[in-house]
């Protein structure tokens, strides 16, 4: 293993380079309006951009905020600042109010604008779509038109649809727009949503006889986008060992241990705080309160790496004005590094170690899945060890023996012993 020195780094530069969805803990009710504005530009806006919205213009809906874990901002605005989310995003942050009567498509071709508005009115009135859905369609169609214009120098989308001999060239133009989305958008789900909205509009104008064909009718066959992202694969013990062998600082060591040795999410690693660490000699663990984990409050047992986190706390305690986070950042309003920083640092270690999974550099989620795979194997091995007992007792299965003949403490110790052995193999 390389020699380890405490790495303080240039957090400001790292934070500026962050990419990926940020999943953080926020003390919404304790934030000032200025701090909430910082959260928008530092965290929410990049997520909006990756999801295909114009982060300088498009006002997030409550449904979108909830889906991406930012719903707490609505409560804080209402209870502590007497503002609705829309008022905050428009009047305080300075976004344009996309649902107002003054909405402008910024499209010079009048017939195209009319066709867009007629379509939105149709799905609102005849289709019975919720207003938030209508505005989502509006936003995505606006991005479609803007991207088309940037690529092809015109926003007259209806003109080439009036002649069938234009169909081959127009299909290529539309596929070029999708190529941009394929590059810019982060998930297949987002890419498919844009394709579905644009294809629905082209189908509408064809039904209304504004067009003779739909250039996107078979566009889905061109791309390998899937509606649901496959689960990331797990790292093997040998791959974890190779990555761990490349750590060059206590901070990097803690990062790998927290992901693959404790099974934490990247967001939980980024926001780890000393108050969560309980270094009890009999039962060292991390505590998570309500709202801090997707699966609710609870504890994470530290079967491995107790010395790593203890050393990290000792080192940070010597710093002046330490805020308690195990991955602190002076440039972030939250006080700790972002999820994207955790992802990037892990991938850099994996790159250095030469670890590749299916041709790509592994992600932190693969470290987390290693923990779960190892845990499942440990449980299975405990059950296998009871097969002789089950046979002697005439029990129908090892699960019956586990449930009826071992105390919870005995089961817990057996499971932890097996899991420790697997972690020890991976990290040593």
PEBELQUI-V977686 format. One line per field, one symbol per residue. burial: + if it has 16 or more other ideal C-beta (glycine too) atoms within 10 Angstrom, else -. A space follows every 50 residues. Layout:
# PEBELQUI-V977686
burial: ???
This chain:
# PEBELQUI-V977686
burial: ----------+--++--+-+++++++-+--+----++-++-+++++++++ +++++--++++--++--+++-+++-++-----+-++-+++-++-++-+-- ----+-+-+--++-++--++--++----+----++++++++++++++++- -+--++++-++----+---++-++--++--++--+-++-++++++-++++ ++-+++---++-++++--+---+-+------++++++-++++++-++-++ +++++++++++++++++++++++--++------+++-+---++------+ -+++++-++-+++--+-------++++++--+++-++++++++++++-++ --+-+-+---+++++++++++-+++--++-+++--+---+----+--+-- ++---+----+--++--++--++--++-
